Amino acid sequence: MPAVLEARPPSVAAAAAGEPPVEPPRPDELATDVAKAVRELRANAGLSERAAARLLGTSQTQLRRMEDPRYLPSLRSLARVAAAYGHRLQVAFEPRVPQGALRAAPGGAKDRPPLRASPPAPKPAKAAQRSKGASARTRRPATTARASRAARSRRRA
C-alpha cells in the first residue's frame, strides 16, 4: 500500500515529530510602528481604504501594504501619505540611551579622543586641472549613426 503524505504547516509537523514548534518571524518593530501610524492617520481622517486610496492616487492593495507591518514603505510614499492627510513627514534620530549616561560611565565618549582632530584638506578643483575644450572621452566618435547612414547612401549611389 502506498504511503499517504499529509500536508501540514511547519508548526504542526514539528510538534508531531516531537520538536518544539517553529514560530514564524515577527515583523520588524520599525515596520510595525510605521504601519500603525499610517493606519491611525487614515482612521483619524475617517476614510475607508477605498476612499483613502483614491485620495492618495494609488490602489487599495498598495494602501493595505502600507498599513501591513510585513512591508516597509519608502520615505517618498510616507511623505505622500502625510501630505494627503494634511501632515508633514518628519524623520528624527534619537539616542537610545540618555545623553548623560554616556558621559557618566567610565570609558564613555568624554574619555575618548575626537574621531577627527581637524577637517580634511580640501581637494583641488578638477575643473582647474582640465584644459579647455572637450576631452577625448566627451567627443562624439566618427562612427555615429548619422555618419553610418550617410556612408551607406553614398555607396548605393
C-alpha positions as CSV (number, residue, x, y, z in Angstrom):
1,M,0.0,0.0,0.0
2,P,1.5,3.4,-0.9
3,A,2.3,5.8,1.9
4,V,-0.1,8.7,2.3
5,L,1.6,12.1,2.6
6,E,-0.2,14.8,4.6
7,A,0.4,18.5,4.1
8,R,0.9,20.0,7.5
9,P,2.1,23.5,8.5
10,P,5.7,23.6,9.8
11,S,4.5,24.2,13.4
12,V,2.2,21.1,13.3
13,A,4.8,18.9,11.6
14,A,7.4,19.9,14.2
15,A,5.0,19.2,17.1
16,A,4.2,15.8,15.6
17,A,7.9,15.0,15.3
18,G,8.4,15.8,19.0
19,E,10.3,19.1,18.2
20,P,9.4,22.5,19.7
21,P,7.0,24.4,17.3
22,V,8.7,26.9,14.9
23,E,7.3,30.4,15.3
24,P,7.0,32.5,12.2
25,P,9.4,35.5,12.1
26,R,7.9,38.5,13.9
27,P,7.6,41.8,11.9
28,D,10.2,44.4,12.4
29,E,9.5,46.9,15.2
30,L,10.0,49.9,12.8
31,A,7.7,48.4,10.2
32,T,5.1,47.8,12.9
33,D,5.3,51.4,14.1
34,V,5.1,52.8,10.6
35,A,2.1,50.6,9.7
36,K,0.3,51.6,12.9
37,A,0.9,55.3,12.2
38,V,-0.4,55.1,8.6
39,R,-3.5,53.2,9.8
40,E,-4.1,55.8,12.5
41,L,-3.8,58.7,10.0
42,R,-6.5,57.1,7.8
43,A,-8.7,56.3,10.8
44,N,-8.4,59.8,12.2
45,A,-9.4,61.2,8.8
46,G,-12.5,58.9,8.9
47,L,-11.7,57.4,5.5
48,S,-12.3,53.9,4.2
49,E,-9.4,52.1,2.5
50,R,-11.0,52.7,-0.9
51,A,-11.5,56.5,-0.2
52,A,-8.0,56.8,1.2
53,A,-6.5,55.0,-1.8
54,R,-8.3,57.4,-4.2
55,L,-7.1,60.4,-2.1
56,L,-3.5,59.1,-2.4
57,G,-3.8,58.3,-6.1
58,T,-2.9,54.7,-5.5
59,S,-4.5,51.3,-5.4
60,Q,-6.3,49.9,-2.4
61,T,-3.8,47.0,-2.4
62,Q,-0.9,49.4,-2.1
63,L,-2.6,51.2,0.8
64,R,-3.1,47.9,2.5
65,R,0.6,47.1,2.2
66,M,1.5,50.5,3.8
67,E,-0.7,49.5,6.7
68,D,0.8,46.0,6.9
69,P,3.7,45.6,9.3
70,R,5.3,42.9,6.9
71,Y,6.1,45.7,4.5
72,L,8.0,48.9,5.0
73,P,7.0,51.8,2.6
74,S,9.6,54.1,1.2
75,L,10.1,57.6,2.6
76,R,8.7,59.1,-0.6
77,S,5.5,57.0,-0.1
78,L,5.2,58.0,3.5
79,A,5.7,61.7,2.6
80,R,2.9,61.4,0.0
81,V,0.6,59.8,2.7
82,A,1.4,62.6,5.2
83,A,0.7,65.3,2.6
84,A,-2.6,63.7,1.6
85,Y,-3.8,63.7,5.2
86,G,-2.6,67.3,5.8
87,H,0.5,66.3,7.7
88,R,4.3,66.7,7.2
89,L,6.6,63.7,7.5
90,Q,9.4,64.2,9.9
91,V,12.3,61.8,10.4
92,A,14.3,62.1,13.6
93,F,17.3,60.3,15.0
94,E,17.0,59.9,18.8
95,P,19.6,58.4,21.2
96,R,18.7,55.1,22.6
97,V,20.3,55.9,26.0
98,P,20.0,59.2,27.9
99,Q,22.8,61.6,26.9
100,G,24.1,61.9,30.5
101,A,24.6,58.1,30.7
102,L,27.4,58.1,28.2
103,R,29.4,60.9,29.9
104,A,28.9,59.5,33.4
105,A,30.1,56.0,32.5
106,P,33.8,55.3,32.8
107,G,35.4,55.0,29.4
108,G,32.5,56.9,27.9
109,A,32.6,59.4,25.0
110,K,34.2,62.1,27.2
111,D,37.3,59.9,27.8
112,R,37.8,59.1,24.1
113,P,39.8,61.4,21.7
114,P,37.8,63.0,19.0
115,L,37.5,61.0,15.9
116,R,39.0,63.6,13.6
117,A,41.1,66.5,15.0
118,S,40.8,68.8,12.0
119,P,38.7,68.8,8.9
120,P,40.2,67.1,5.9
121,A,42.2,69.2,3.5
122,P,40.2,70.5,0.5
123,K,40.7,68.6,-2.7
124,P,42.0,70.6,-5.7
125,A,39.2,71.5,-8.2
126,K,39.1,69.1,-11.1
127,A,37.8,71.8,-13.5
128,A,41.0,73.8,-13.0
129,Q,43.1,70.8,-13.8
130,R,41.4,70.1,-17.2
131,S,42.4,72.0,-20.3
132,K,39.8,74.0,-22.2
133,G,37.9,72.2,-24.9
134,A,36.3,68.7,-24.9
135,S,38.4,65.8,-23.8
136,A,38.7,62.6,-25.8
137,R,36.1,60.9,-23.8
138,T,33.4,63.6,-24.4
139,R,33.9,63.9,-28.2
140,R,31.5,62.0,-30.4
141,P,33.1,59.1,-32.2
142,A,33.3,59.4,-36.0
143,T,31.1,56.4,-36.5
144,T,27.8,57.8,-35.3
145,A,24.5,56.5,-36.7
146,R,24.2,59.6,-38.9
147,A,27.7,59.1,-40.4
148,S,27.0,55.4,-41.0
149,R,23.7,56.2,-42.8
150,A,25.5,58.8,-44.9
151,A,28.2,56.4,-45.9
152,R,25.7,53.7,-46.8
153,S,23.7,56.1,-49.0
154,R,26.9,57.2,-50.8
155,R,27.8,53.5,-51.5
156,R,24.3,52.9,-53.0
157,A,24.5,55.9,-55.3
